[in-house]
């Protein structure tokens, strides 16, 4: 094998102890650890692969596998390889978040999110760049695009500089600071993009890889974001319009998918229908978001079950001061004081024992502490080697089955502690209903798109822990629980494409809210903004059961908990 060298067009990013290499010419993203990255950088001066692998500390086969992967993704190239001219036979294609408004082939407004500053803006392209952009739809190679542009401009017909101009423009659009184009090796068949073309790089850039030991910081052994909620959240509306997406927020208004009902209103109906919400109910919602869920919940009860609403006491327990302030206005004032907010911690609720008839929590338990666990020689320990760390202790306390977990995994320990608190405050014969993202048998995984850490929920373990505490527990999919129309087509976005669409409508003095848009709803908003929907691309419409905005509703579950009618009596011990 000839000598290989590291590509001169790579950018490095990091998050939670992992490194990510982004190919600035093509758009490939590779995740790796520090040792694998060092192997790649060993080729900064052209080297024979065998000699580098021999000195790397990797087993020969393992090292060869890494080198081949680097070659396949053009992170390592031959010594005499011209990286720029080699791109001429690749096809540029728009990324899913490359939102643009194109009334004609030579008029394009391109939405851009600067990945380094986070700024989102629209740029009006000149006629030549507009045509180049419209031709970059995955069907033509760079050389073919240059040929078409050259022929299309009489003054520059046959211009030998056109190819270089196209190369340069494409390079700016594929670069990690923009990520608007990716390059594919073959013309696209249909509309389905290769997986790598759907992958962005939103993490922090590494400007100096000589300081990796200082930069690489893995997740804490116990991830606890309660301080984030208390101190970092400043604007309730922006938190749920930009930072995080929740089902209850995007369906806060009456929606076709719920047959004209709101998420909160339908939730109330389901609780009544299942006999979980009864007369003179003492109810608490833990983690109330902006306040829309509770407001719509009360409005739904007033419309369908006024006698139940009249006797209902509805309190929100909220940790974040900014959210509590919003709830007092959006829910409290709007319902005439029917909803009140108490500030406090879900893991130390300020309520008396056996004082609540009903407790609900929407998409909150993923924010509770999550602990890392290691399995060493069949023994579960924390990263500190102790069997008394939060994770191993939870396994013992709740008799959790973790043999299928692997050597390094996470447990929703805060959620189990929350179950203890629920058991304390909910009356015998009452109920609790919790919703969150997760699967019945999948271990918690951290979110990758938020500015804070949330984890998915292992609902199998939640059921086991609940039953250990004496609850009767059942899990159902949120789509079934609320009877969503899962076949209804709605707008699917990424975090970036939503931000760019928001900016597009802002430039037309129109608010693009975070709601589940049908095509009809989106068309109406375009009319209000003076935009033609047919000129906005790329837009993706998917069945609600598959995806809505950035969420997959089918992956959200509802955990229904019913404590026993009577508590076990404590045995008295008499000392003689």
ZAMARGU-4260 file (C-alpha; in steps of 0.2 Angstrom, whole numbers, plus 5000, padded with zeros to 4 digits):
<rodrens>
0) 5000/5000/5000 | 5006/5017/4995 | 5009/5031/5008 | 4994/5039/5016 | 4992/5057/5023
5) 4979/5065/5033 | 4966/5076/5024 | 4970/5094/5025 | 4951/5098/5026 | 4946/5091/5043
10) 4938/5100/5058 | 4937/5093/5075 | 4923/5094/5088 | 4919/5087/5105 | 4906/5082/5117
15) 4905/5072/5133 | 4922/5065/5131 | 4920/5060/5113 | 4928/5067/5097 | 4920/5070/5081
20) 4929/5073/5064 | 4920/5083/5051 | 4926/5082/5033 | 4924/5100/5027 | 4924/5096/5009
25) 4911/5081/5009 | 4902/5082/5025 | 4906/5065/5033 | 4905/5064/5052 | 4916/5051/5062
30) 4915/5049/5080 | 4931/5042/5089 | 4941/5043/5105 | 4957/5051/5108 | 4968/5035/5104
35) 4959/5033/5087 | 4961/5052/5083 | 4979/5050/5087 | 4981/5036/5075 | 4973/5047/5061
40) 4984/5062/5065 | 5000/5051/5064 | 4998/5052/5045 | 5000/5071/5045 | 5016/5067/5037
45) 5014/5054/5023 | 5017/5037/5030 | 5016/5019/5026 | 5001/5012/5035 | 5009/4996/5042
50) 5023/5006/5051 | 5010/5018/5059 | 4999/5004/5065 | 5014/4994/5072 | 5019/5009/5083
55) 5001/5014/5087 | 4997/5001/5101 | 4982/4994/5092 | 4981/4976/5087 | 4986/4974/5068
60) 4968/4970/5062 | 4960/4983/5073 | 4972/4996/5066 | 4969/4991/5048 | 4951/4992/5051
65) 4952/5010/5057 | 4964/5015/5043 | 4952/5008/5030 | 4937/5017/5038 | 4947/5033/5037
70) 4951/5030/5019 | 4933/5026/5015 | 4928/5043/5022 | 4943/5052/5014 | 4951/5057/5031
75) 4966/5048/5024 | 4971/5050/5006 | 4985/5044/4995 | 5001/5055/4996 | 4999/5062/4978
80) 4980/5064/4979 | 4972/5081/4974 | 4958/5083/4986 | 4950/5098/4977 | 4950/5092/4959
85) 4944/5074/4965 | 4927/5082/4970 | 4923/5087/4953 | 4914/5070/4950 | 4904/5071/4966
90) 4886/5077/4967 | 4882/5091/4979 | 4865/5089/4988 | 4855/5100/5000 | 4855/5095/5018
95) 4838/5093/5026 | 4840/5110/5036 | 4846/5120/5021 | 4830/5130/5020 | 4829/5142/5005
100) 4816/5153/4997 | 4817/5152/4978 | 4804/5161/4967 | 4815/5158/4952 | 4830/5149/4946
105) 4841/5165/4948 | 4833/5172/4964 | 4837/5162/4980 | 4836/5168/4998 | 4847/5155/5008
110) 4844/5152/5026 | 4861/5150/5036 | 4865/5145/5053 | 4883/5150/5057 | 4888/5135/5067
115) 4902/5144/5077 | 4892/5159/5082 | 4874/5151/5082 | 4867/5166/5072 | 4853/5162/5060
120) 4850/5174/5045 | 4845/5174/5027 | 4856/5179/5012 | 4850/5184/4995 | 4862/5175/4983
125) 4867/5183/4966 | 4860/5176/4950 | 4875/5165/4947 | 4875/5158/4965 | 4856/5156/4964
130) 4858/5145/4949 | 4872/5135/4956 | 4861/5132/4972 | 4846/5126/4962 | 4857/5114/4953
135) 4864/5107/4969 | 4850/5095/4971 | 4860/5078/4971 | 4858/5075/4952 | 4873/5083/4944
140) 4891/5082/4948 | 4901/5098/4951 | 4909/5097/4934 | 4892/5096/4926 | 4885/5110/4936
145) 4900/5121/4930 | 4897/5116/4912 | 4878/5121/4913 | 4882/5137/4922 | 4895/5141/4909
150) 4883/5138/4894 | 4870/5148/4903 | 4879/5164/4904 | 4883/5171/4886 | 4897/5182/4893
155) 4906/5168/4901 | 4902/5154/4889 | 4917/5142/4889 | 4924/5151/4904 | 4938/5140/4910
160) 4937/5149/4927 | 4919/5143/4930 | 4924/5126/4937 | 4935/5134/4950 | 4921/5146/4955
165) 4909/5132/4957 | 4922/5122/4967 | 4925/5137/4979 | 4907/5141/4982 | 4903/5123/4985
170) 4917/5122/4998 | 4910/5136/5008 | 4893/5128/5008 | 4900/5110/5013 | 4911/5118/5027
175) 4907/5113/5045 | 4904/5132/5049 | 4889/5131/5036 | 4884/5112/5033 | 4872/5117/5019
180) 4878/5105/5006 | 4885/5087/5007 | 4893/5078/4992 | 4887/5061/4987 | 4896/5049/4975
185) 4881/5044/4964 | 4866/5054/4958 | 4852/5052/4970 | 4838/5040/4966 | 4822/5047/4973
190) 4822/5059/4988 | 4830/5048/5001 | 4846/5055/5007 | 4861/5044/5013 | 4862/5043/5032
195) 4878/5054/5033 | 4869/5068/5022 | 4856/5069/5036 | 4869/5071/5050 | 4874/5088/5056
200) 4888/5093/5068 | 4881/5104/5082 | 4894/5102/5095 | 4909/5113/5101 | 4923/5115/5089
205) 4941/5111/5095 | 4953/5124/5089 | 4969/5117/5097 | 4970/5098/5098 | 4986/5099/5108
210) 4974/5102/5123 | 4963/5087/5122 | 4967/5081/5139 | 4960/5098/5146 | 4945/5098/5134
215) 4938/5081/5134 | 4927/5080/5149 | 4915/5065/5150 | 4898/5065/5158 | 4898/5066/5176
220) 4895/5049/5185 | 4878/5056/5190 | 4870/5068/5178 | 4859/5080/5188 | 4852/5095/5178
225) 4841/5103/5192 | 4854/5117/5194 | 4851/5121/5175 | 4832/5122/5178 | 4834/5134/5193
230) 4848/5145/5186 | 4849/5144/5167 | 4832/5145/5161 | 4827/5163/5159 | 4813/5164/5146
235) 4800/5151/5147 | 4793/5153/5130 | 4810/5153/5122 | 4814/5137/5132 | 4800/5127/5123
240) 4800/5137/5107 | 4819/5135/5104 | 4829/5124/5116 | 4818/5109/5118 | 4802/5102/5110
245) 4788/5093/5119 | 4772/5085/5113 | 4761/5094/5125 | 4768/5111/5119 | 4767/5108/5100
250) 4748/5102/5103 | 4743/5116/5115 | 4731/5122/5102 | 4716/5113/5095 | 4722/5101/5082
255) 4715/5089/5068 | 4726/5075/5075 | 4716/5076/5091 | 4699/5078/5082 | 4699/5097/5087
260) 4705/5094/5105 | 4721/5101/5113 | 4734/5089/5121 | 4729/5095/5139 | 4710/5094/5135
265) 4712/5076/5128 | 4723/5071/5143 | 4709/5077/5155 | 4696/5067/5145 | 4706/5051/5146
270) 4709/5053/5165 | 4690/5055/5167 | 4686/5040/5156 | 4698/5029/5165 | 4691/5034/5182
275) 4707/5042/5187 | 4700/5059/5190 | 4685/5060/5201 | 4675/5073/5211 | 4684/5085/5223
280) 4701/5079/5216 | 4717/5085/5224 | 4728/5086/5210 | 4747/5091/5207 | 4756/5092/5190
285) 4775/5091/5193 | 4785/5101/5180 | 4772/5112/5172 | 4782/5120/5157 | 4776/5136/5151
290) 4759/5133/5158 | 4749/5128/5143 | 4746/5110/5148 | 4737/5115/5164 | 4727/5129/5156
295) 4721/5117/5142 | 4717/5104/5155 | 4706/5115/5165 | 4698/5122/5149 | 4694/5104/5143
300) 4686/5100/5160 | 4675/5115/5160 | 4669/5111/5143 | 4666/5093/5145 | 4665/5090/5164
305) 4660/5106/5173 | 4655/5097/5189 | 4673/5089/5190 | 4681/5105/5186 | 4672/5114/5200
310) 4678/5103/5214 | 4696/5101/5207 | 4711/5108/5216 | 4725/5110/5203 | 4743/5114/5209
315) 4759/5114/5199 | 4775/5110/5207 | 4789/5119/5198 | 4808/5119/5201 | 4812/5133/5188
320) 4808/5151/5194 | 4806/5157/5176 | 4794/5143/5172 | 4784/5146/5188 | 4782/5164/5184
325) 4776/5160/5166 | 4763/5147/5174 | 4756/5160/5185 | 4751/5170/5170 | 4748/5158/5156
330) 4738/5146/5167 | 4734/5154/5184 | 4727/5171/5177 | 4720/5163/5162 | 4710/5151/5172
335) 4704/5164/5185 | 4716/5157/5198 | 4710/5139/5196 | 4729/5134/5193 | 4741/5138/5207
340) 4760/5136/5206 | 4771/5130/5221 | 4790/5131/5219 | 4799/5115/5224 | 4809/5099/5220
345) 4801/5083/5213 | 4812/5073/5224 | 4807/5082/5240 | 4789/5087/5237 | 4781/5099/5249
350) 4765/5089/5251 | 4759/5079/5266 | 4758/5060/5266 | 4743/5053/5257 | 4737/5071/5252
355) 4734/5069/5234 | 4721/5060/5223 | 4730/5062/5207 | 4748/5067/5201 | 4753/5069/5183
360) 4770/5074/5175 | 4772/5077/5157 | 4790/5074/5149 | 4799/5079/5165 | 4806/5063/5173
365) 4820/5062/5159 | 4827/5078/5168 | 4829/5069/5185 | 4846/5062/5190 | 4853/5048/5180
370) 4868/5037/5186 | 4881/5028/5177 | 4885/5010/5182 | 4899/4998/5177 | 4898/4979/5177
375) 4915/4971/5183 | 4916/4952/5184 | 4898/4951/5186 | 4897/4964/5200 | 4888/4981/5198
380) 4898/4996/5204 | 4898/5014/5201 | 4913/5023/5192 | 4921/5025/5209 | 4921/5006/5211
385) 4908/5006/5225 | 4893/4995/5226 | 4885/5008/5236 | 4885/5021/5222 | 4867/5027/5217
390) 4866/5015/5202 | 4871/4999/5210 | 4861/5004/5225 | 4845/5006/5215 | 4848/4989/5207
395) 4848/4981/5224 | 4834/4991/5231 | 4822/4988/5217 | 4828/4971/5211 | 4832/4978/5193
400) 4837/4965/5180 | 4852/4972/5172 | 4861/4956/5165 | 4858/4963/5147 | 4865/4980/5150
405) 4883/4977/5145 | 4899/4984/5154 | 4894/5002/5155 | 4877/5009/5156 | 4865/5022/5164
410) 4850/5020/5176 | 4836/5032/5179 | 4839/5033/5198 | 4831/5050/5200 | 4815/5043/5192
415) 4815/5029/5205 | 4817/5041/5219 | 4802/5051/5212 | 4792/5035/5212 | 4796/5034/5231
420) 4789/5052/5233 | 4774/5048/5223 | 4771/5033/5234 | 4772/5044/5249 | 4760/5059/5244
425) 4747/5050/5233 | 4732/5042/5243 | 4728/5024/5243 | 4716/5022/5229 | 4723/5038/5220
430) 4734/5037/5204 | 4749/5045/5195 | 4752/5047/5177 | 4769/5050/5170 | 4774/5053/5152
435) 4791/5053/5144 | 4802/5047/5129 | 4809/5030/5131 | 4807/5011/5128 | 4801/4997/5138
440) 4818/4987/5137 | 4831/5000/5131 | 4843/5008/5143 | 4844/5027/5145 | 4853/5036/5132
445) 4858/5055/5133 | 4850/5068/5122 | 4861/5075/5109 | 4852/5091/5103 | 4849/5100/5119
450) 4859/5113/5129 | 4857/5102/5144 | 4857/5083/5147 | 4841/5073/5147 | 4840/5054/5147
455) 4827/5043/5139 | 4818/5031/5151 | 4819/5012/5153 | 4801/5009/5156 | 4804/4991/5161
460) 4814/4996/5175 | 4801/5010/5180 | 4788/4996/5181 | 4799/4985/5191 | 4803/4999/5203
465) 4785/5004/5205 | 4779/4987/5208 | 4793/4985/5221 | 4785/5000/5230 | 4768/4992/5229
470) 4760/5001/5214 | 4750/4993/5201 | 4759/4999/5185 | 4755/4999/5166 | 4763/5006/5151
475) 4755/5012/5135 | 4760/5022/5120 | 4756/5040/5120 | 4748/5039/5103 | 4736/5026/5109
480) 4733/5034/5126 | 4727/5051/5118 | 4720/5043/5102 | 4731/5053/5090 | 4728/5051/5071
485) 4745/5044/5068 | 4742/5044/5049 | 4740/5063/5048 | 4754/5071/5039 | 4763/5085/5048
490) 4779/5095/5046 | 4795/5086/5050 | 4810/5097/5055 | 4827/5097/5063 | 4832/5109/5076
495) 4842/5119/5063 | 4828/5119/5050 | 4815/5125/5063 | 4826/5139/5068 | 4829/5144/5050
500) 4810/5143/5046 | 4807/5154/5061 | 4819/5167/5054 | 4811/5166/5037 | 4794/5170/5044
505) 4802/5183/5056 | 4809/5193/5041 | 4790/5194/5035 | 4784/5200/5052 | 4776/5183/5055
510) 4778/5172/5070 | 4782/5154/5066 | 4777/5145/5082 | 4782/5128/5088 | 4766/5118/5084
515) 4762/5103/5074 | 4759/5110/5056 | 4748/5101/5044 | 4751/5107/5026 | 4735/5117/5027
520) 4741/5126/5043 | 4758/5129/5035 | 4750/5136/5019 | 4739/5148/5029 | 4754/5154/5038
525) 4763/5157/5022 | 4748/5167/5015 | 4749/5178/5031 | 4767/5181/5028 | 4766/5184/5010
530) 4776/5169/5005 | 4772/5155/4992 | 4774/5138/5001 | 4779/5130/4984 | 4795/5141/4984
535) 4801/5135/5001 | 4813/5120/5001 | 4816/5107/5007 | 4800/5104/5017 | 4797/5086/5023
540) 4780/5080/5028 | 4778/5063/5037 | 4764/5053/5046 | 4762/5059/5064 | 4766/5042/5070
545) 4783/5043/5062 | 4789/5061/5066 | 4782/5078/5070 | 4795/5093/5070 | 4810/5085/5079
550) 4801/5071/5089 | 4795/5054/5086 | 4779/5052/5095 | 4778/5033/5094 | 4793/5033/5106
555) 4784/5042/5120 | 4776/5031/5134 | 4763/5034/5147 | 4766/5026/5164 | 4750/5024/5175
560) 4753/5020/5193 | 4739/5015/5206 | 4744/5013/5224 | 4736/4999/5234 | 4719/5003/5242
565) 4727/5001/5260 | 4744/5004/5266 | 4753/4990/5275 | 4752/4992/5294 | 4769/4994/5302
570) 4772/4980/5315 | 4773/4986/5333 | 4788/4980/5343 | 4785/4980/5362 | 4800/4980/5373
575) 4798/4971/5389
</rodrens>
